[in-house]
Amino acid sequence: MINFRYHVVSLTAVFLALAIGLVVGTAALNGPAVDALNDRVNGIGRQNQQLRDQVNHLKAEANTQEQFATQAAPVILAEKLRNRRVLVVALPAASKYVKDVVDTLQVGGAKITAQVEIQDKFTDPANNSQLLDLATISRPVSVSDPASPNTDGVQTSTALLSAVLVDRAAGQAAIPEDQRRTVLSAYATGGWIITTGTPTGPAEAVILLTGAPYVDHDATKRNAAVVNMVDQLAKSGHLVVGSDGVGTDGNAVTAVRRDPALTKTISTVDNIATPQGRVIVALTLAEQIAGGAGHYGIGDGATALMPKPTVSKPSGS
């Protein structure tokens, strides 16, 4: 009879044979397999290092280009905007670019008459009635546009703000300073806008910084309201719309470039996040004031990187 000791010896022999087989097999394959694996790992490591070097090089090159644009701005923009009165308006998504844009405009000689940040509640469709009522209550008697009746709070309020912040049409009396302060105070107190500093009078041109479009559940209506603002500001005079990218639905720069009417009178710049783009904004504004319009940058719909330089005619020609 086969006893328990026999089973133990048999199982021990089987496991011993398996162990010997594994050792022998590993020993036979260990050299070539490990060498191949090491070669592969080393190759991937070298490739990753090459990619890191390329990324670092591109970063350094981009930084150099930005430094060049910043240092060259005084030469490029010299006298381009001398004593030009400019209003800078920004949506919350673009508020981080305001200071750099203002600094660049001032390098070109511009005088910033006011900085206004439009708050999110301004474009919220749920606030349309409140915005419309505010425009009606705070409107000076000398301001009549847009013609009544009007049911669009964004359009009505943008028209009112434009009337007190931008030069009025020929033949229309200027808004008294106390009325300008009253209107701005009404919108600021209600949390519709934020003003930086004290407005110094009306502007002759406007920079509107829009940033990325809205993406919430009311995004379609909100983005349409922004385009409505663009259209209304353009009726007040020279307008440049700046953004930090294009191509996405709802982007104001994209909307302007796709509109056959707006594209003829409004200028756009799509790379305000860079020093190069901010220099282009200043050059574009100078072109706008001179009576031109263009669409510049690196995104879809841009017709050129920047406006064509103006060439001074030789004296006596």
The 8 nearest C-alpha neighbors of each residue, nearest first, counted from 0:
[[1, 2, 5, 3, 4, 6, 7, 9],
 [2, 0, 5, 3, 6, 4, 7, 9],
 [3, 1, 4, 5, 0, 6, 7, 8],
 [2, 4, 6, 5, 7, 1, 8, 0],
 [5, 3, 7, 6, 2, 8, 1, 9],
 [4, 6, 8, 3, 7, 2, 9, 1],
 [7, 5, 9, 3, 4, 8, 10, 2],
 [6, 8, 4, 10, 5, 9, 11, 3],
 [7, 9, 11, 5, 6, 10, 12, 4],
 [8, 10, 6, 12, 11, 7, 5, 13],
 [11, 9, 13, 7, 12, 8, 6, 14],
 [12, 10, 8, 14, 9, 13, 15, 7],
 [11, 13, 15, 9, 10, 14, 16, 8],
 [12, 14, 10, 16, 15, 11, 17, 9],
 [15, 13, 17, 11, 16, 12, 18, 10],
 [14, 16, 12, 18, 13, 17, 11, 19],
 [15, 17, 19, 13, 14, 18, 20, 12],
 [18, 16, 20, 14, 15, 19, 21, 13],
 [17, 19, 15, 21, 20, 16, 14, 22],
 [18, 20, 16, 22, 17, 21, 23, 15],
 [21, 19, 17, 23, 18, 22, 24, 16],
 [22, 20, 24, 18, 19, 23, 25, 17],
 [21, 23, 19, 25, 20, 24, 26, 18],
 [22, 24, 26, 20, 21, 25, 19, 27],
 [25, 23, 21, 27, 26, 22, 20, 28],
 [26, 24, 22, 28, 29, 27, 23, 21],
 [25, 27, 23, 29, 24, 28, 22, 30],
 [26, 28, 24, 25, 29, 23, 30, 22],
 [29, 27, 25, 26, 30, 32, 31, 24],
 [28, 30, 26, 25, 32, 33, 27, 31],
 [29, 31, 33, 28, 32, 34, 27, 26],
 [32, 30, 34, 33, 29, 28, 35, 36],
 [33, 31, 35, 34, 29, 30, 28, 36],
 [32, 34, 36, 35, 30, 31, 29, 37],
 [33, 35, 37, 31, 36, 32, 30, 38],
 [36, 34, 38, 32, 33, 37, 31, 39],
 [35, 37, 33, 39, 38, 34, 32, 40],
 [36, 38, 40, 34, 39, 35, 33, 41],
 [37, 39, 35, 41, 36, 40, 42, 34],
 [38, 40, 42, 36, 37, 41, 43, 35],
 [41, 39, 37, 43, 42, 38, 44, 36],
 [40, 42, 44, 38, 39, 43, 37, 45],
 [43, 41, 39, 45, 44, 40, 38, 46],
 [44, 42, 46, 40, 45, 41, 47, 39],
 [43, 45, 41, 47, 42, 46, 40, 48],
 [44, 46, 48, 42, 43, 47, 41, 49],
 [47, 45, 43, 49, 48, 44, 42, 50],
 [48, 46, 50, 44, 49, 45, 43, 51],
 [47, 49, 51, 45, 46, 50, 52, 44],
 [48, 50, 52, 46, 47, 51, 53, 45],
 [51, 49, 53, 47, 52, 48, 54, 46],
 [52, 50, 48, 54, 53, 49, 55, 47],
 [51, 53, 49, 55, 50, 54, 56, 48],
 [52, 54, 50, 56, 51, 55, 57, 49],
 [55, 53, 51, 57, 56, 52, 58, 50],
 [56, 54, 58, 52, 53, 57, 59, 51],
 [55, 57, 53, 59, 54, 58, 52, 60],
 [58, 56, 60, 54, 59, 55, 61, 53],
 [59, 57, 55, 61, 60, 56, 62, 54],
 [58, 60, 56, 62, 57, 61, 55, 63],
 [59, 61, 57, 63, 58, 62, 56, 64],
 [62, 60, 64, 58, 63, 59, 57, 65],
 [63, 61, 65, 59, 64, 60, 66, 58],
 [62, 64, 66, 60, 61, 65, 67, 59],
 [63, 65, 67, 61, 66, 62, 60, 68],
 [66, 64, 62, 68, 67, 63, 274, 69],
 [65, 67, 63, 69, 64, 68, 70, 62],
 [66, 68, 64, 70, 65, 69, 71, 63],
 [69, 67, 65, 71, 275, 66, 70, 72],
 [70, 68, 66, 72, 67, 71, 274, 65],
 [69, 71, 67, 68, 72, 66, 73, 74],
 [70, 72, 68, 74, 69, 73, 67, 75],
 [71, 73, 75, 69, 74, 70, 76, 68],
 [74, 72, 76, 77, 75, 71, 106, 107],
 [75, 73, 77, 72, 71, 76, 70, 107],
 [74, 76, 72, 73, 77, 71, 278, 107],
 [77, 75, 107, 79, 73, 74, 72, 78],
 [76, 78, 74, 107, 73, 79, 75, 108],
 [77, 79, 81, 80, 107, 108, 76, 82],
 [80, 78, 76, 77, 107, 81, 285, 108],
 [81, 79, 108, 109, 107, 83, 78, 285],
 [80, 82, 108, 78, 109, 83, 79, 107],
 [83, 81, 109, 110, 108, 80, 84, 78],
 [84, 82, 109, 80, 81, 110, 85, 203],
 [83, 85, 202, 110, 203, 111, 112, 109],
 [84, 86, 111, 202, 204, 205, 112, 110],
 [85, 87, 205, 113, 112, 202, 111, 206],
 [88, 86, 206, 114, 205, 207, 113, 115],
 [89, 87, 207, 115, 116, 114, 206, 208],
 [90, 88, 208, 116, 207, 94, 93, 209],
 [89, 91, 117, 209, 92, 93, 116, 94],
 [90, 92, 94, 93, 118, 89, 117, 116],
 [93, 91, 210, 90, 94, 211, 209, 95],
 [92, 94, 210, 91, 95, 209, 90, 96],
 [93, 95, 91, 96, 97, 89, 92, 90],
 [96, 94, 93, 97, 98, 92, 91, 99],
 [97, 95, 94, 99, 93, 98, 100, 272],
 [96, 98, 100, 94, 99, 95, 101, 93],
 [99, 97, 101, 100, 96, 102, 95, 94],
 [98, 100, 102, 101, 97, 96, 103, 277],
 [99, 101, 103, 97, 102, 98, 277, 96],
 [100, 102, 98, 104, 103, 99, 97, 105],
 [103, 101, 99, 105, 100, 104, 98, 106],
 [104, 102, 106, 100, 105, 101, 99, 278],
 [105, 103, 101, 107, 106, 109, 102, 281],
 [104, 106, 109, 108, 107, 102, 103, 101],
 [105, 107, 103, 104, 108, 73, 102, 76],
 [106, 108, 76, 80, 105, 104, 77, 79],
 [107, 109, 81, 105, 80, 106, 82, 78],
 [110, 108, 105, 83, 80, 82, 81, 104],
 [109, 111, 84, 82, 83, 85, 112, 105],
 [112, 110, 85, 113, 84, 86, 109, 87],
 [111, 113, 199, 198, 86, 85, 200, 202],
 [114, 112, 198, 86, 111, 87, 115, 199],
 [113, 115, 87, 195, 194, 88, 86, 116],
 [114, 116, 194, 88, 193, 117, 89, 87],
 [117, 115, 89, 193, 192, 88, 90, 118],
 [116, 118, 192, 90, 89, 115, 191, 121],
 [117, 119, 192, 191, 120, 121, 116, 91],
 [118, 120, 121, 122, 123, 117, 91, 90],
 [119, 121, 123, 122, 118, 191, 126, 190],
 [120, 122, 119, 191, 118, 123, 117, 153],
 [123, 121, 221, 120, 119, 224, 124, 153],
 [122, 124, 120, 125, 126, 121, 221, 119],
 [125, 123, 126, 127, 122, 220, 221, 217],
 [126, 124, 123, 127, 128, 120, 122, 129],
 [127, 125, 124, 129, 123, 128, 130, 120],
 [126, 128, 152, 130, 124, 129, 125, 131],
 [129, 127, 131, 130, 126, 132, 152, 125],
 [130, 128, 132, 126, 131, 127, 133, 152],
 [131, 129, 152, 133, 127, 128, 132, 126],
 [130, 132, 152, 128, 134, 129, 133, 127],
 [131, 133, 135, 129, 134, 130, 128, 136],
 [134, 132, 130, 136, 135, 131, 137, 129],
 [135, 133, 131, 156, 137, 132, 136, 138],
 [134, 136, 132, 133, 138, 137, 131, 155],
 [135, 137, 133, 134, 138, 132, 139, 131],
 [138, 136, 134, 135, 182, 133, 139, 185],
 [137, 139, 135, 134, 136, 140, 142, 159],
 [140, 138, 141, 142, 137, 178, 182, 174],
 [139, 141, 142, 138, 143, 137, 178, 174],
 [140, 142, 139, 143, 174, 172, 138, 171],
 [143, 141, 140, 139, 144, 138, 162, 159],
 [142, 144, 145, 146, 141, 140, 147, 138],
 [145, 143, 146, 142, 158, 159, 155, 147],
 [144, 146, 143, 155, 147, 158, 149, 154],
 [145, 147, 144, 143, 148, 149, 155, 142],
 [148, 146, 149, 145, 144, 143, 150, 155],
 [147, 149, 146, 150, 145, 151, 155, 144],
 [150, 148, 147, 151, 146, 155, 145, 152],
 [149, 151, 152, 148, 131, 128, 155, 127],
 [152, 150, 154, 153, 149, 155, 127, 131],
 [151, 153, 131, 127, 130, 155, 154, 156],
 [154, 152, 156, 155, 151, 157, 224, 122],
 [153, 155, 157, 151, 152, 156, 158, 228],
 [156, 154, 152, 158, 157, 153, 151, 145],
 [155, 157, 159, 153, 134, 158, 154, 152],
 [158, 156, 160, 154, 159, 155, 153, 161],
 [157, 159, 161, 155, 156, 160, 154, 162],
 [158, 160, 156, 162, 161, 157, 155, 163],
 [161, 159, 157, 163, 162, 158, 164, 156],
 [162, 160, 158, 164, 165, 159, 163, 157],
 [161, 163, 159, 160, 164, 165, 158, 167],
 [162, 164, 179, 160, 161, 165, 174, 159],
 [165, 163, 201, 161, 162, 160, 202, 200],
 [166, 164, 201, 202, 161, 162, 203, 163],
 [167, 165, 201, 203, 202, 168, 164, 162],
 [168, 166, 171, 165, 173, 162, 169, 172],
 [167, 169, 171, 170, 166, 235, 172, 236],
 [170, 168, 171, 167, 172, 166, 173, 235],
 [169, 171, 168, 172, 167, 173, 166, 141],
 [172, 170, 169, 168, 167, 173, 141, 174],
 [171, 173, 174, 170, 167, 141, 169, 168],
 [174, 172, 175, 167, 171, 166, 163, 201],
 [173, 175, 163, 176, 172, 179, 178, 141],
 [176, 174, 178, 177, 173, 179, 163, 172],
 [175, 177, 179, 178, 180, 174, 200, 181],
 [176, 178, 180, 179, 175, 181, 174, 182],
 [179, 177, 181, 180, 175, 176, 182, 174],
 [180, 178, 176, 163, 182, 177, 181, 183],
 [179, 181, 177, 183, 178, 182, 184, 176],
 [182, 180, 178, 184, 179, 183, 177, 185],
 [181, 183, 185, 179, 184, 180, 137, 178],
 [184, 182, 180, 186, 185, 181, 187, 179],
 [183, 185, 187, 181, 182, 186, 188, 180],
 [186, 184, 182, 188, 183, 187, 181, 189],
 [187, 185, 191, 189, 183, 184, 188, 192],
 [186, 188, 192, 184, 190, 189, 185, 193],
 [189, 187, 185, 190, 186, 184, 191, 192],
 [190, 188, 186, 187, 191, 185, 192, 184],
 [189, 191, 187, 188, 192, 186, 118, 193],
 [192, 190, 186, 118, 121, 189, 187, 120],
 [193, 191, 117, 187, 118, 116, 190, 186],
 [194, 192, 116, 187, 115, 195, 117, 191],
 [193, 195, 115, 114, 116, 196, 192, 187],
 [196, 194, 114, 115, 193, 197, 113, 198],
 [195, 197, 194, 198, 113, 114, 199, 112],
 [196, 198, 199, 195, 113, 194, 112, 114],
 [199, 197, 113, 112, 200, 196, 114, 201],
 [198, 200, 112, 197, 113, 201, 111, 202],
 [199, 201, 198, 112, 202, 164, 176, 113],
 [200, 202, 165, 164, 166, 112, 163, 203],
 [203, 201, 165, 84, 85, 204, 86, 166],
 [202, 204, 84, 166, 165, 85, 201, 236],
 [205, 203, 237, 85, 202, 238, 236, 86],
 [206, 204, 86, 238, 85, 87, 237, 207],
 [205, 207, 87, 239, 238, 240, 88, 86],
 [208, 206, 240, 88, 89, 241, 87, 239],
 [209, 207, 89, 241, 93, 242, 240, 210],
 [208, 210, 90, 242, 93, 89, 241, 207],
 [211, 209, 93, 242, 92, 243, 208, 212],
 [210, 212, 92, 250, 209, 213, 243, 242],
 [213, 211, 250, 249, 222, 214, 210, 251],
 [212, 214, 218, 215, 222, 221, 211, 249],
 [213, 215, 218, 212, 216, 217, 219, 249],
 [216, 214, 218, 217, 213, 219, 221, 212],
 [215, 217, 218, 214, 219, 213, 220, 221],
 [218, 216, 215, 220, 219, 221, 214, 124],
 [217, 219, 214, 213, 215, 221, 216, 220],
 [218, 220, 222, 221, 217, 223, 249, 213],
 [221, 219, 223, 222, 218, 217, 224, 124],
 [220, 222, 224, 218, 122, 223, 219, 217],
 [223, 221, 225, 224, 249, 219, 220, 218],
 [222, 224, 220, 226, 221, 225, 219, 227],
 [225, 223, 227, 221, 222, 226, 122, 220],
 [224, 226, 228, 222, 227, 223, 229, 221],
 [225, 227, 229, 223, 228, 224, 251, 230],
 [228, 226, 224, 230, 225, 229, 223, 231],
 [229, 227, 225, 231, 226, 230, 232, 157],
 [230, 228, 226, 232, 227, 231, 233, 225],
 [229, 231, 227, 233, 228, 232, 226, 234],
 [230, 232, 228, 234, 233, 229, 158, 227],
 [233, 231, 229, 235, 234, 230, 228, 161],
 [234, 232, 230, 235, 231, 236, 238, 229],
 [235, 233, 231, 232, 236, 230, 237, 158],
 [236, 234, 232, 233, 161, 165, 231, 237],
 [237, 235, 233, 234, 204, 238, 203, 232],
 [236, 238, 204, 287, 288, 205, 233, 203],
 [239, 237, 205, 233, 265, 206, 204, 236],
 [238, 240, 266, 206, 267, 265, 284, 207],
 [241, 239, 267, 207, 208, 206, 266, 268],
 [242, 240, 208, 268, 267, 269, 207, 271],
 [241, 243, 210, 269, 209, 244, 271, 208],
 [244, 242, 270, 271, 272, 269, 210, 211],
 [245, 243, 269, 242, 270, 298, 246, 211],
 [246, 244, 253, 298, 247, 250, 269, 252],
 [245, 247, 253, 299, 248, 244, 250, 298],
 [248, 246, 245, 250, 249, 253, 212, 244],
 [249, 247, 250, 246, 253, 212, 254, 245],
 [248, 250, 222, 212, 251, 247, 254, 219],
 [249, 251, 212, 253, 252, 248, 247, 254],
 [250, 252, 254, 253, 226, 249, 255, 225],
 [253, 251, 255, 254, 250, 267, 256, 245],
 [252, 254, 256, 250, 251, 255, 245, 257],
 [255, 253, 251, 257, 252, 256, 250, 258],
 [256, 254, 258, 252, 257, 253, 262, 261],
 [255, 257, 253, 262, 254, 258, 300, 252],
 [258, 256, 254, 255, 253, 259, 262, 300],
 [257, 259, 255, 261, 260, 256, 262, 254],
 [260, 258, 262, 261, 257, 263, 256, 255],
 [259, 261, 258, 262, 263, 264, 255, 257],
 [262, 260, 258, 263, 255, 264, 265, 259],
 [261, 263, 256, 259, 260, 265, 255, 264],
 [264, 262, 261, 260, 265, 292, 259, 293],
 [263, 265, 262, 261, 292, 266, 260, 233],
 [266, 264, 262, 238, 261, 292, 263, 239],
 [265, 267, 239, 293, 292, 294, 240, 238],
 [268, 266, 294, 240, 239, 241, 252, 295],
 [267, 269, 241, 295, 296, 294, 270, 280],
 [268, 270, 242, 244, 296, 243, 241, 271],
 [271, 269, 243, 276, 272, 296, 244, 268],
 [270, 272, 276, 277, 243, 273, 242, 269],
 [271, 273, 243, 270, 276, 96, 274, 277],
 [272, 274, 276, 275, 271, 270, 277, 65],
 [275, 273, 277, 276, 65, 68, 69, 278],
 [276, 274, 278, 273, 68, 277, 279, 65],
 [277, 275, 271, 270, 279, 273, 274, 278],
 [276, 278, 280, 274, 271, 279, 275, 100],
 [277, 279, 275, 281, 280, 276, 274, 282],
 [278, 280, 276, 282, 277, 281, 305, 283],
 [281, 279, 277, 283, 278, 282, 284, 276],
 [280, 282, 284, 278, 279, 283, 104, 285],
 [283, 281, 279, 285, 284, 280, 286, 278],
 [284, 282, 286, 280, 285, 281, 279, 287],
 [283, 285, 287, 281, 286, 282, 280, 288],
 [286, 284, 282, 288, 283, 287, 80, 79],
 [285, 287, 283, 289, 291, 284, 288, 282],
 [288, 286, 291, 284, 290, 289, 285, 292],
 [287, 289, 285, 290, 286, 237, 284, 204],
 [288, 290, 286, 287, 291, 285, 284, 292],
 [289, 291, 287, 288, 286, 292, 237, 285],
 [292, 290, 287, 286, 289, 293, 288, 264],
 [291, 293, 266, 287, 264, 265, 263, 286],
 [294, 292, 266, 295, 267, 291, 306, 302],
 [295, 293, 267, 301, 266, 302, 268, 303],
 [294, 296, 301, 268, 304, 303, 305, 302],
 [295, 297, 304, 269, 268, 301, 270, 298],
 [296, 298, 304, 301, 269, 270, 295, 299],
 [299, 297, 245, 301, 296, 300, 269, 244],
 [300, 298, 301, 246, 245, 297, 253, 302],
 [299, 301, 256, 302, 298, 294, 253, 257],
 [300, 302, 295, 294, 303, 299, 296, 298],
 [301, 303, 294, 295, 300, 304, 293, 296],
 [304, 302, 295, 305, 301, 296, 294, 306],
 [303, 305, 296, 295, 297, 302, 306, 301],
 [304, 306, 295, 303, 279, 307, 296, 283],
 [307, 305, 308, 283, 282, 303, 304, 293],
 [306, 308, 309, 305, 303, 286, 310, 282],
 [309, 307, 306, 310, 305, 282, 286, 311],
 [308, 310, 307, 311, 306, 286, 312, 79],
 [311, 309, 308, 312, 307, 313, 306, 314],
 [310, 312, 313, 309, 314, 308, 316, 315],
 [311, 313, 314, 310, 316, 315, 309, 308],
 [314, 312, 316, 315, 311, 310, 309, 308],
 [313, 315, 316, 312, 311, 310, 309, 308],
 [314, 316, 313, 312, 311, 310, 309, 308],
 [315, 314, 313, 312, 311, 310, 309, 308]]
